[in-house]
């Protein structure tokens, strides 16, 4: 019922938008036709009225026939989540230690058209600074594919109705009908584990990548409208936590990139 209601509302909106102009045009044409009839130009009056009828018919046809499916991608601000978190752990000789960084960007993909579409692919291709210039963080993939994350809570009689959380990720493609919305997630965890594979140049490269504020992300989307394949580039904003603090600590722990600290090894769960 909700789907039929939304489809009906969309149809009403499409008819309502040109309705005022059609009414004005029809009224002017009717007055002109009456004036032409009074002065004896009956054939011309008939032509004017016929043209108005054709215009109204064409506009009605356009409003009734569904337009092609069209996808819109937006950041889901209502989830109130941070998109990129730079984690800092405490405790080494009273100093905080920069560790992993977690990307978990959620976007809503909405079909704002009138027909079904298939979302074939959605990839994050770059993080952006406020001016829109790409930022490449070391260790982080250059292209990251979106996935649908599903979390299910189960209770089993065999286990005394104990709560058993279960989650899975779906890679798509996804079929979206008119007014359908789906939440997709980009997730990646990387970081510095302070093991032997990290040296001063690599730490400095990471720090330099974080010199500019991360403010957004560039996405590449591919979807199918029947026989037509559409590719679009979309930019969304990002909420980032502790980037400046993480960058500052990298400099402090290495004494301005002159010496590597010891005893900080800690494994990071790569995702």
ChimeraX attribute file (.defattr): number of C-alpha atoms within 10 A of each C-alpha:
attribute: neighborCount
match mode: 1-to-1
recipient: residues
	/A:1	6
	/A:2	7
	/A:3	12
	/A:4	9
	/A:5	10
	/A:6	13
	/A:7	16
	/A:8	12
	/A:9	12
	/A:10	19
	/A:11	16
	/A:12	13
	/A:13	13
	/A:14	16
	/A:15	17
	/A:16	12
	/A:17	11
	/A:18	14
	/A:19	15
	/A:20	11
	/A:21	11
	/A:22	15
	/A:23	12
	/A:24	11
	/A:25	15
	/A:26	19
	/A:27	13
	/A:28	13
	/A:29	18
	/A:30	16
	/A:31	13
	/A:32	16
	/A:33	21
	/A:34	16
	/A:35	14
	/A:36	17
	/A:37	15
	/A:38	11
	/A:39	9
	/A:40	11
	/A:41	13
	/A:42	15
	/A:43	11
	/A:44	14
	/A:45	20
	/A:46	15
	/A:47	12
	/A:48	17
	/A:49	16
	/A:50	13
	/A:51	13
	/A:52	19
	/A:53	12
	/A:54	11
	/A:55	15
	/A:56	18
	/A:57	12
	/A:58	11
	/A:59	15
	/A:60	15
	/A:61	12
	/A:62	13
	/A:63	19
	/A:64	12
	/A:65	10
	/A:66	15
	/A:67	13
	/A:68	16
	/A:69	22
	/A:70	19
	/A:71	24
	/A:72	14
	/A:73	21
	/A:74	15
	/A:75	19
	/A:76	17
	/A:77	14
	/A:78	6
	/A:79	9
	/A:80	8
	/A:81	14
	/A:82	16
	/A:83	21
	/A:84	22
	/A:85	18
	/A:86	21
	/A:87	18
	/A:88	16
	/A:89	11
	/A:90	11
	/A:91	9
	/A:92	10
	/A:93	6
	/A:94	7
	/A:95	12
	/A:96	16
	/A:97	21
	/A:98	23
	/A:99	22
	/A:100	20
	/A:101	23
	/A:102	20
	/A:103	20
	/A:104	17
	/A:105	23
	/A:106	24
	/A:107	19
	/A:108	17
	/A:109	20
	/A:110	20
	/A:111	25
	/A:112	20
	/A:113	19
	/A:114	18
	/A:115	17
	/A:116	20
	/A:117	24
	/A:118	20
	/A:119	21
	/A:120	17
	/A:121	18
	/A:122	28
	/A:123	18
	/A:124	21
	/A:125	18
	/A:126	22
	/A:127	22
	/A:128	22
	/A:129	19
	/A:130	12
	/A:131	10
	/A:132	15
	/A:133	14
	/A:134	17
	/A:135	19
	/A:136	15
	/A:137	19
	/A:138	18
	/A:139	11
	/A:140	15
	/A:141	14
	/A:142	13
	/A:143	13
	/A:144	16
	/A:145	17
	/A:146	24
	/A:147	21
	/A:148	16
	/A:149	16
	/A:150	12
	/A:151	10
	/A:152	9
	/A:153	10
	/A:154	11
	/A:155	12
	/A:156	10
	/A:157	7
	/A:158	7
	/A:159	9
	/A:160	8
	/A:161	10
	/A:162	12
	/A:163	11
	/A:164	11
	/A:165	10
	/A:166	10
	/A:167	9
	/A:168	10
	/A:169	13
	/A:170	12
	/A:171	14
	/A:172	15
	/A:173	13
	/A:174	15
	/A:175	15
	/A:176	21
	/A:177	18
	/A:178	23
	/A:179	18
	/A:180	16
	/A:181	16
	/A:182	14
	/A:183	18
	/A:184	25
	/A:185	19
	/A:186	19
	/A:187	18
	/A:188	16
	/A:189	18
	/A:190	20
	/A:191	21
	/A:192	22
	/A:193	18
	/A:194	21
	/A:195	13
	/A:196	9
	/A:197	8
	/A:198	12
	/A:199	13
	/A:200	15
	/A:201	11
	/A:202	14
	/A:203	18
	/A:204	18
	/A:205	12
	/A:206	19
	/A:207	22
	/A:208	13
	/A:209	15
	/A:210	20
	/A:211	14
	/A:212	16
	/A:213	15
	/A:214	24
	/A:215	18
	/A:216	23
	/A:217	23
	/A:218	18
	/A:219	21
	/A:220	17
	/A:221	19
	/A:222	16
	/A:223	22
	/A:224	18
	/A:225	15
	/A:226	12
	/A:227	6
	/A:228	8
	/A:229	13
	/A:230	14
	/A:231	13
	/A:232	12
	/A:233	14
	/A:234	15
	/A:235	18
	/A:236	17
	/A:237	20
	/A:238	23
	/A:239	15
	/A:240	19
	/A:241	16
	/A:242	15
	/A:243	19
	/A:244	15
	/A:245	14
	/A:246	22
	/A:247	19
	/A:248	16
	/A:249	18
	/A:250	20
	/A:251	15
	/A:252	12
	/A:253	18
	/A:254	15
	/A:255	12
	/A:256	14
	/A:257	17
	/A:258	12
	/A:259	11
	/A:260	16
	/A:261	12
	/A:262	10
	/A:263	8
	/A:264	13
	/A:265	13
	/A:266	11
	/A:267	13
	/A:268	15
	/A:269	10
	/A:270	10
	/A:271	9
